[in-house]
């Protein structure tokens, strides 16, 4: 083949690759940057929600929380024990839905931390809806989203989540999601415990990933 033709072909291929990079690379880099920024903005509330839910699940599974406070003789603490437990479930779903609404591109991000957080959130969602653990604490994907939507509030164009006092005040409109969790808590069986154990382990992984330097929770946390 004539050298001039070869040079022309190489130049053409180079031009095509350059044009493709100009068109496709900036949006890709922007998507990655936006995913990281979104994760950063939600890091603290998601970390707090994951920590509080896993801590309560650990108490349920390892420290007889249900036996002592929900069905036991500590009558003066039963209402607070129940409402606070329901709240940590609701709070997690609220922040999970806020993230889902605010950024769909987490699933396309390539940064290791962002991908790992996205994986853990996906695994938590799948554990709630899985049939492998029987009917207790089974919450389908659309129910998780609906639960989360009911917890979301907007302030200054930013998504947030109901605080505990507001949750208590508006508990009646959350009844359809809260009632099954309350029922399962009061009659928790072996399959329900297996699901909660898997959830606690995943949530603990999420906390560890979001707080890798142990600055927010500088103490040992145990898997159930």
C-alpha positions in Angstrom: 0.0 0.0 0.0 1.2 3.4 -0.9 2.8 5.3 2.1 0.7 8.3 1.4 -2.5 6.3 1.7 -1.3 4.7 4.9 -0.5 8.1 6.4 -3.9 9.4 5.3 -5.7 6.4 6.9 -3.8 6.9 10.2 -4.7 10.6 10.1 -8.4 9.8 9.5 -8.5 7.3 12.3 -6.8 9.8 14.6 -9.4 12.5 13.7 -12.3 10.1 14.3 -10.9 9.1 17.8 -10.3 12.7 18.6 -13.8 13.7 17.6 -15.3 10.8 19.6 -13.3 11.8 22.7 -14.4 15.4 22.3 -18.1 14.4 22.1 -18.3 11.5 24.6 -15.5 12.1 27.2 -16.6 15.4 28.7 -20.2 14.1 29.5 -18.7 10.9 31.0 -16.3 12.8 33.2 -19.0 15.2 34.2 -21.3 12.3 35.2 -18.5 10.8 37.3 -17.9 14.1 39.0 -21.6 14.7 39.6 -21.9 11.2 41.1 -19.1 11.9 43.5 -20.4 15.3 44.5 -23.9 13.9 45.1 -22.5 11.1 47.3 -20.4 13.7 49.2 -23.5 15.8 49.9 -25.5 12.8 51.2 -22.6 11.2 53.0 -23.4 12.5 56.5 -27.2 11.9 56.6 -26.9 8.5 54.9 -24.1 7.5 57.3 -26.2 8.6 60.3 -29.3 6.7 59.0 -27.4 3.5 58.2 -25.6 3.6 61.6 -28.8 4.2 63.6 -30.7 1.4 61.8 -27.9 -1.1 62.1 -27.4 -0.3 65.8 -31.1 -0.9 66.5 -31.0 -4.1 64.5 -28.0 -5.3 66.5 -29.9 -4.5 69.7 -32.9 -6.5 68.5 -30.7 -9.5 67.4 -28.1 -9.5 70.2 -29.4 -7.6 73.2 -33.1 -8.8 73.5 -34.4 -5.3 72.7 -37.8 -6.7 71.6 -38.1 -9.0 74.6 -37.2 -6.2 77.0 -39.0 -3.2 75.6 -41.7 -4.2 73.2 -43.2 -7.4 74.7 -41.6 -7.3 78.1 -42.4 -5.6 81.4 -40.8 -2.2 80.7 -44.2 -0.7 80.0 -43.0 2.9 80.5 -40.6 2.5 77.5 -42.7 0.5 75.1 -44.1 3.4 73.1 -40.7 5.1 72.8 -39.0 1.8 71.9 -41.5 1.1 69.1 -41.7 4.5 67.6 -37.9 5.0 67.6 -37.5 1.6 66.0 -40.1 2.4 63.3 -38.4 5.7 62.8 -34.9 4.3 62.0 -36.4 2.1 59.4 -38.3 5.1 57.9 -35.3 7.4 58.1 -33.1 5.0 56.1 -35.8 4.6 53.4 -36.2 8.4 53.3 -32.5 9.1 52.6 -32.3 6.2 50.3 -35.1 7.6 48.2 -33.6 11.1 48.3 -30.4 9.8 46.8 -32.3 7.8 44.2 -34.3 10.9 43.1 -31.3 13.2 43.1 -28.9 11.0 41.1 -29.6 8.2 38.8 -26.0 8.1 37.6 -24.5 6.4 40.7 -24.9 3.1 38.8 -22.7 4.4 36.0 -19.9 5.9 38.2 -16.5 4.2 38.1 -14.9 5.6 41.2 -14.4 2.7 43.6 -16.1 4.3 46.6 -19.1 5.5 44.7 -19.5 2.1 43.0 -19.2 0.3 46.4 -21.8 2.5 48.1 -24.1 1.9 45.2 -23.6 -1.8 45.4 -24.3 -1.9 49.2 -27.5 0.2 48.7 -28.6 -2.2 46.0 -27.9 -5.3 48.2 -29.8 -3.7 51.1 -32.8 -3.1 48.8 -32.6 -6.7 47.5 -32.4 -8.1 51.0 -35.6 -6.3 52.0 -37.5 -7.7 49.0 -36.0 -11.2 48.9 -38.3 -14.2 49.4 -35.5 -16.2 50.8 -36.2 -15.0 54.3 -40.0 -15.7 54.4 -42.6 -12.9 54.7 -41.3 -11.1 57.8 -39.8 -7.7 57.1 -40.3 -8.3 53.4 -40.7 -4.9 51.8 -40.9 -4.8 48.0 -39.0 -2.3 45.9 -42.0 -0.1 45.2 -43.0 -0.1 48.9 -39.5 0.9 49.8 -39.7 3.8 47.4 -43.2 4.8 48.6 -42.1 4.6 52.2 -39.1 6.8 51.4 -41.2 9.3 49.4 -43.5 9.8 52.4 -40.5 10.7 54.5 -39.0 13.2 52.1 -39.2 16.9 52.7 -37.8 19.8 50.6 -36.2 22.8 52.0 -34.3 25.5 50.0 -34.6 23.3 46.9 -32.8 20.4 48.7 -34.2 17.1 49.6 -34.3 16.1 53.3 -36.0 13.7 55.6 -38.6 14.1 58.4 -37.1 14.4 61.8 -38.3 12.3 64.7 -40.8 14.8 66.1 -42.3 15.3 62.6 -42.4 11.6 62.0 -44.4 11.1 65.2 -46.8 13.9 64.2 -47.4 12.4 60.8 -47.3 8.7 61.7 -50.9 8.3 60.6 -50.1 8.8 56.9 -47.2 6.3 57.2 -49.4 3.7 58.8 -49.6 1.4 55.8 -45.8 0.9 55.9 -45.3 1.1 59.7 -48.0 -1.5 60.6 -46.4 -4.5 59.0 -43.0 -3.7 60.5 -44.6 -3.3 64.0 -46.4 -6.6 63.5 -43.2 -8.4 62.5 -41.3 -6.9 65.4 -43.8 -8.1 68.0 -43.8 -11.7 66.6 -40.3 -11.9 65.1 -39.3 -15.5 64.1 -36.2 -17.3 62.9 -36.6 -16.2 59.2 -37.2 -12.6 60.3 -34.1 -12.7 62.3 -32.1 -14.1 59.4 -33.3 -11.2 57.2 -32.5 -8.6 59.9 -29.0 -10.2 60.4 -28.2 -9.9 56.7 -29.5 -6.3 56.7 -27.4 -5.4 59.8 -24.3 -6.8 58.3 -24.8 -4.9 55.0 -25.6 -1.7 56.9 -22.5 -2.1 59.0 -20.5 -2.4 55.7 -22.1 0.7 54.5 -21.2 2.6 57.7 -17.6 1.4 57.4 -17.4 2.5 53.8 -18.8 5.9 54.4 -16.7 6.4 57.6 -13.5 4.7 56.6 -11.3 6.9 58.8 -13.6 6.4 61.8 -14.0 10.1 62.3 -17.8 10.0 62.8 -18.0 6.8 64.8 -14.6 6.2 66.4 -15.5 3.0 68.2 -15.8 -0.7 67.5 -19.1 -1.8 65.9 -20.0 -5.5 65.8 -21.8 -7.6 63.2 -24.8 -9.5 64.5 
